[in-house]
């Protein structure tokens, strides 16, 4: 183990101890232990998260706001989850709401915001983003006759052209929608700078933190955005989305809602009966991450310790992946190099093979990677990769250096 990984190990639970909490890691395929590199599409789930969800379903399951005990317990569980996710994001519980997923949340939010925009108004999006942070704004622009402007991806280094982004923001800009990290390339974008550009022009900002949240501790105050969304299934939880928004904005949005439903923030953002067990699971995922650091600090402090240590581990794993894969003449790498702001997620192609063929052949060795455009279709188009897209391998809290070596050896043997 290198000095960097030893330093990380001293501040957070050892990787083998972490792995022991994930039943999925016991799986074998074709006689090989499965190495899961598909975390950017959805991480595996620790036992404690599933146990908390099962406990809710078995012992507390009810609808909200009634007088009998299990309904009261459900209200308390949802309130506790808002506090946990507020700690996770650096905001307040009154600013946290839940939804089916980030995509659905973005469509819902876009519809509410656009009710007060007119045909002279503009929305700025980016080529680097997942289409969940593009399609909702495209749809509302089409419906309302708004102008949609798109900031360029720099294909030489896989980064957003922030100067171009700034040139697109003007007095008619109403929203700047930008991703904190690319799920395809691993690029981390300076969203605080992008949000400052929006604010200076009098525009709102929306940050897609779905790929960012598993790897960097979100701080909505530091980013100074107006809205931010993420998904718990990317940070060891169930399939549920989370929205943070400035409380004053949440309170005044003209959201589509049922008249008898709550009209106070943040509840007014949640249409219909929610996925209560998913909300409980999202909070359990936050608590799982906090538990990886030594006790003593408050939950936000523990999360800071966990993310700092896991970042150090991830940097080491990323460099080993990048160096090993890029040394092969048949492999083409995409996105920012190690040592620059990015997540431990790599995108690559292998000459003479489709990305599906690569993924299938690696799967036979028990190395599971994802392939395609990952709904970042504009990124694939800019690199002229089309539907074949990329092979993507991402490291999670349970990834080991041995698994990275298996990945590199597997690609070498194709």
C-alpha positions in Angstrom: 0.0 0.0 0.0 1.4 3.5 -0.9 1.8 6.3 1.6 -1.2 8.1 0.1 -3.4 5.1 0.7 -2.0 4.5 4.2 -2.8 8.2 5.1 -6.3 7.7 3.9 -6.6 4.4 5.7 -5.6 6.0 9.0 -8.5 8.5 8.7 -11.3 6.2 7.6 -12.3 2.5 7.9 -10.0 0.1 6.1 -11.2 -0.9 2.7 -11.6 -4.5 3.7 -13.8 -3.5 6.6 -15.9 -1.3 4.2 -16.2 -4.2 1.8 -17.5 -6.5 4.5 -20.6 -4.3 4.7 -21.6 -4.9 1.1 -23.2 -8.4 0.4 -23.0 -7.8 -3.4 -19.2 -8.1 -3.1 -19.6 -11.8 -2.2 -20.8 -12.5 -5.8 -18.8 -14.5 -8.2 -19.2 -14.8 -12.0 -17.5 -17.5 -14.1 -15.4 -18.5 -11.1 -14.2 -14.9 -10.6 -15.1 -12.6 -7.7 -17.0 -9.7 -9.2 -15.2 -6.3 -9.3 -17.9 -3.6 -9.6 -16.7 -0.6 -11.6 -20.2 0.5 -12.5 -20.6 2.9 -9.5 -21.0 6.0 -11.8 -24.3 4.3 -12.9 -25.3 3.2 -9.4 -23.3 2.0 -6.5 -23.8 -1.2 -4.5 -25.7 -0.9 -1.2 -24.4 -1.7 2.3 -26.4 -4.0 4.5 -27.2 -1.2 7.0 -29.1 0.8 4.4 -31.3 -2.1 3.4 -31.8 -3.1 7.1 -33.1 0.4 7.8 -35.4 0.4 4.8 -36.7 -3.1 5.8 -37.2 -1.9 9.4 -39.3 1.0 8.2 -41.4 -1.2 5.9 -42.0 -3.9 8.5 -42.6 -1.8 11.6 -43.4 1.8 10.7 -45.0 1.8 7.3 -47.8 4.4 7.0 -48.9 7.5 5.2 -48.1 10.9 6.7 -49.7 13.5 9.0 -52.2 11.3 10.9 -52.5 10.8 14.7 -51.8 7.1 15.1 -48.2 5.9 16.0 -46.8 4.5 12.7 -47.9 7.7 10.9 -46.3 9.8 13.5 -43.2 7.6 13.2 -43.2 8.1 9.4 -43.3 11.9 9.9 -40.4 11.7 12.3 -38.4 9.5 9.9 -38.9 11.9 7.0 -38.0 14.9 9.2 -34.8 13.1 10.4 -33.9 12.3 6.7 -34.2 16.0 5.8 -31.7 16.8 8.6 -29.3 14.0 7.4 -29.4 15.2 3.8 -29.0 18.8 5.0 -25.8 17.7 6.8 -24.7 15.9 3.6 -25.3 19.0 1.4 -24.3 21.7 3.8 -27.8 23.3 3.9 -30.8 23.3 6.2 -33.5 20.7 6.6 -36.1 23.2 5.5 -34.3 23.3 2.1 -34.3 19.6 1.4 -37.1 17.8 -0.6 -37.3 14.3 -2.2 -38.4 13.0 -5.6 -38.3 10.0 -7.8 -34.9 10.8 -9.2 -32.9 13.8 -10.3 -34.4 13.8 -13.8 -38.0 13.9 -12.6 -37.0 16.6 -10.1 -35.4 18.8 -12.8 -38.5 18.5 -15.0 -40.7 19.5 -12.1 -38.5 22.4 -11.1 -38.2 23.7 -14.7 -41.9 23.7 -15.1 -42.4 25.7 -12.0 -39.8 28.2 -12.8 -40.8 28.7 -16.4 -44.3 29.8 -15.3 -42.9 33.2 -14.7 -40.6 33.5 -17.7 -41.5 34.8 -21.1 -40.4 34.5 -24.7 -37.6 37.0 -24.4 -35.9 35.0 -21.7 -32.9 32.7 -22.0 -31.6 29.5 -20.4 -27.9 28.5 -20.5 -26.9 24.8 -20.4 -23.7 22.9 -21.3 -22.4 20.3 -23.7 -20.7 18.5 -20.8 -23.9 17.6 -18.9 -25.9 14.5 -18.5 -29.2 15.0 -20.5 -31.1 15.1 -17.2 -29.7 18.6 -16.9 -30.5 19.4 -20.6 -33.8 17.8 -21.6 -35.9 19.5 -18.9 -34.6 22.9 -20.0 -35.0 22.0 -23.7 -38.6 21.0 -23.1 -39.5 24.1 -21.2 -37.8 26.3 -23.8 -39.8 24.7 -26.5 -43.0 25.0 -24.6 -42.5 28.6 -23.6 -40.6 29.9 -26.7 -37.4 30.6 -24.7 -33.9 30.8 -26.1 -31.6 27.9 -25.1 -27.9 28.6 -25.2 -25.2 25.9 -24.8 -21.7 26.3 -23.5 -18.9 24.4 -25.2 -17.1 21.3 -24.0 -13.3 21.5 -24.7 -12.5 18.1 -26.2 -8.8 18.5 -25.8 -9.0 18.2 -22.0 -12.6 17.2 -21.4 -13.5 20.4 -19.5 -16.3 23.0 -19.8 -15.2 26.2 -21.5 -16.1 28.5 -18.7 -15.1 31.6 -20.7 -17.6 30.6 -23.3 -20.2 29.9 -20.6 -19.7 33.4 -19.3 -20.1 34.9 -22.7 -23.5 33.3 -23.1 -24.9 34.8 -19.8 -26.6 38.1 -20.2 -29.5 40.3 -19.0 -32.1 38.0 -20.4 -30.6 34.9 -18.8 -33.0 33.4 -16.3 -31.3 30.1 -15.5 -27.8 28.6 -15.7 -27.9 24.8 -15.5 -24.5 23.2 -15.0 -23.1 19.9 -13.8 -20.6 19.7 -10.9 -19.0 16.5 -12.3 -19.4 14.6 -15.6 -20.7 11.1 -15.2 -19.0 10.2 -18.6 -15.5 11.8 -18.3 -15.1 12.3 -14.5 -14.5 16.1 -15.1 -15.2 18.3 -12.0 -16.3 21.8 -13.0 -15.9 24.9 -11.0 -19.6 25.3 -10.4 -19.1 28.0 -7.8 -17.6 30.2 -10.6 -20.5 29.3 -12.9 -23.1 30.2 -10.3 -21.3 33.5 -9.5 -21.6 34.4 -13.2 -25.3 33.6 -13.1 -25.8 35.6 -9.9 -23.9 38.7 -11.3 -26.4 38.7 -14.2 -29.4 38.3 -12.0 -30.0 34.7 -13.1 -30.7 31.6 -11.1 -28.5 28.6 -11.0 -29.2 24.8 -10.9 -26.4 22.3 -10.2 -26.5 18.7 -11.1 -24.4 17.0 -8.4 -25.4 13.4 -9.1 -21.9 12.3 -10.1 -20.2 14.8 -7.8 -21.9 13.9 -4.5 -20.4 10.4 -4.2 -16.8 11.8 -4.5 -16.7 15.3 -3.0 -18.6 16.6 0.0 -21.2 19.0 -1.4 -21.3 22.5 0.2 -24.2 24.4 -1.2 -23.2 27.6 0.7 -19.7 27.6 -0.8 -21.1 26.8 -4.3 -23.7 29.6 -3.7 -26.2 28.0 -6.1 -29.9 28.4 -6.0 -30.8 24.8 -6.5 -28.8 21.5 -6.4 -29.9 17.9 -7.0 -28.4 14.5 -6.5 -29.4 10.9 -6.3 -29.0 8.6 -3.4 -28.3 5.5 -5.5 -25.0 7.0 -6.6 -23.8 7.2 -2.9 -24.8 3.8 -1.6 -28.5 4.4 -1.1 -31.7 3.5 -2.9 -33.2 4.9 -6.1 -34.4 8.3 -4.9 -33.6 11.9 -5.8 -32.9 14.8 -3.5 -33.4 18.5 -4.2 -31.8 21.3 -2.2 -33.1 24.8 -2.9 -33.0 28.2 -1.2 -35.9 28.2 1.2 -37.2 31.6 0.0 -37.3 30.3 -3.6 -39.0 27.0 -2.6 -41.6 28.9 -0.7 -42.6 31.1 -3.7 -42.3 28.7 -6.7 -45.5 28.2 -8.6 -45.2 24.4 -8.4 -47.7 22.0 -9.9 -49.4 20.6 -6.8 -52.7 19.3 -5.4 -54.6 22.1 -3.6 -55.1 20.2 -0.3 -51.4 19.2 -0.1 -48.9 21.1 2.1 -48.0 24.5 0.9 -44.9 25.2 3.0 -41.3 24.6 2.0 -39.9 22.1 1.4 -43.0 19.8 1.5 -44.7 21.7 -1.3 -42.1 20.4 -3.8 -43.1 16.8 -3.2 -46.2 15.8 -5.2 -48.2 12.9 -4.0 -47.3 10.2 -1.5 -43.5 9.9 -1.4 -41.2 6.8 -1.4 -40.9 6.8 2.4 -38.6 3.7 2.5 -36.4 5.3 -0.1 -36.2 8.5 2.0 -35.2 6.4 5.1 -32.6 4.6 2.9 -31.2 7.9 1.7 -30.6 9.0 5.3 -29.1 5.6 6.1 -26.7 6.1 3.2 -25.5 9.4 4.7 -25.1 7.9 8.1 -23.2 5.0 6.6 -20.7 7.4 5.0 -20.4 9.3 8.3 -19.8 6.1 10.2 -16.6 5.4 8.2 -14.9 8.1 10.1 -14.0 8.0 13.8 -16.7 9.1 16.1 -16.4 12.4 17.9 -17.2 15.0 15.4 -20.8 15.9 14.4 -22.2 14.2 11.3 -21.0 16.9 9.0 -17.6 16.7 10.5 -17.5 12.9 10.1 -18.6 13.2 6.5 -15.8 15.7 5.9 -13.3 13.2 7.2 -14.7 10.3 5.2 -14.7 12.3 1.9 -11.2 13.6 2.5 -9.9 10.1 3.1 -11.8 8.4 0.3 -10.7 11.2 -2.1 -7.0 10.3 -1.3 -7.8 6.6 -2.0 -9.6 7.5 -5.2 -6.7 9.6 -6.5 -4.4 6.6 -6.1 -6.8 4.2 -7.8 -7.5 6.7 -10.6 -3.8 7.2 -11.3 -3.2 3.4 -11.5 -6.2 3.0 -13.8 -5.1 5.9 -16.1 -1.4 4.9 -16.2 -2.1 1.3 -16.8 -4.7 1.8 -19.5 -3.0 4.7 -21.3 0.2 2.7 -21.6 -1.5 0.4 -24.1 -1.3 1.6 -27.8 -4.7 0.1 -28.5 -6.5 2.2 -25.8 -7.7 5.8 -26.2 -8.4 7.7 -23.0 -10.9 10.6 -22.8 -11.3 13.4 -20.3 -9.0 15.2 -17.8 -5.7 13.6 -16.7 -5.1 12.6 -13.1 -3.9 15.4 -10.8 -6.6 17.8 -12.1 -10.1 18.3 -10.6 -11.9 15.0 -11.5 -13.5 11.9 -10.0 -12.0 8.4 -10.0 -13.9 7.6 -13.2 -12.2 6.9 -16.5 -13.6 6.7 -20.1 -11.8 4.8 -22.8 -12.1 2.8 -26.0 -10.1 -0.1 -27.4 -9.2 -0.2 -31.1 -10.9 -2.8 -33.1 -13.6 -3.5 -30.5 -17.0 -1.9 -29.8 -17.5 -0.8 -26.3 -20.1 -3.5 -25.9 -17.6 -6.1 -26.9 -15.1 -4.8 -24.3 -17.7 -4.8 -21.6 -18.9 -8.3 -22.4 -15.3 -9.7 -22.5 -14.3 -8.0 -19.2 -17.5 -9.3 -17.6 -16.4 -12.8 -18.4 -13.4 -12.1 -16.2 -15.6 -10.8 -13.4 -14.7 -7.2 -14.1 -18.0 -5.3 -14.6 -17.8 -2.0 -16.4 -20.5 0.1 -18.1 -20.5 1.3 -21.7 -22.4 3.7 -24.0 -23.1 7.4 -23.8 -24.5 7.2 -20.2 -27.1 9.8 -21.2 -24.3 12.3 -21.7 -25.1 12.0 -25.4 -23.7 15.4 -26.4 -20.3 14.4 -24.9 -20.2 11.3 -27.0 -21.2 13.3 -30.1 -18.5 15.9 -29.5 -15.9 13.1 -29.4 -17.5 11.5 -32.5 -18.3 8.3 -30.5 -22.0 8.2 -31.4 -24.1 5.5 -29.8 -21.1 3.2 -29.2 -19.8 5.8 -26.7 -17.2 4.9 -24.2 -16.2 2.1 -21.8 -16.5 3.6 -18.3 -14.8 2.4 -15.1 -15.4 4.1 -11.8 -14.0 3.5 -8.4 -16.2 3.5 -5.3 -15.5 3.3 -1.5 -15.2 -0.5 -1.8 -12.8 -0.6 -4.8 -9.3 -2.1 -4.2 -6.0 -1.7 -6.0 -6.1 -5.4 -6.8 -9.4 -4.8 -8.6 -7.8 -2.0 -10.6 -5.0 -4.4 -11.5 -7.6 -6.9 -12.7 -9.2 -4.2 -14.9 -5.9 -3.2 -16.5 -4.9 -6.8 -17.0 -8.3 -7.6 -18.5 -8.1 -4.8 -21.0 -4.5 -5.9 -21.9 -5.7 -9.4 -22.6 -8.5 -8.3 -25.0 
